[in-house]
Amino acid sequence: MRRVPDEPASVVVLVSGSGTNLQALIEACRDPAFGARIVAVGADRDDIEGLARAERAGIPTFTLKVGDFETREEWDAALAGAVAAWDPELVVLAGFMKLVGPVFLGLYGGRVVNTHPALSPSFPGMHGPEEALAYGVKVTGATLFVVDPGVDTGPIVAQTSVPVEDYDTVETLHERIKVAERAMLVETVGRMAREGFTVEGRRVRFNA
Ligand code: GAR
């Protein structure tokens, strides 16, 4: 990860939904010692609370909907361009429900992280909490990983675990995961920004 010395790391966050992970990052960035600054928030849909949270915090936003493009490849290239306009050092996918494509990863590969509500490599995809509950695991959690072309397969930066309770529903379990996930995301993005990180094969290490 390229770092500009003595400056907070510039971060673009991409969201698709309620944006509670984004909110946790916005609040963390208010402390200059955190070491990161959110320069823009992007989304793949309109009218979501994630964008409203950014606007309330005075952070510029952009929206690029897949359906507005002829092909998925064109959307991917446009998304890469919209992010590149902010020249971020790190891109955080925080509840972004689209797979980024080859143009995006060509520009930002190695410095895009995504948070997933399961303990990778278990339960990749869109239904992590539901599949963990259906499988009957007693411990699940969240994973922050460096995005690669696969579905939730990239090198793991951090994980946090939570218990599955006997009478959990998908909603109660996902809420418990999200509390732990937000703490993990804030702590880990802060370390990535302050210390930098190196990816070697599947191993991710902080530089300090
Ligand atoms: C988070 O739990 C995130 O891990 C999940 O969506 C939620 C977004 O919450 N992402 C995925 O499932 C991606 N496959 P938020 O919008 O309140 O931050």
Residues whose N, C-alpha, C, O or C-beta is under 5 A from the ligand:
A	BS01	GAR	G17 S18 G19 T20 N21 L22 A94 G95 F96 T115 H116 P117 G125 M126 K178
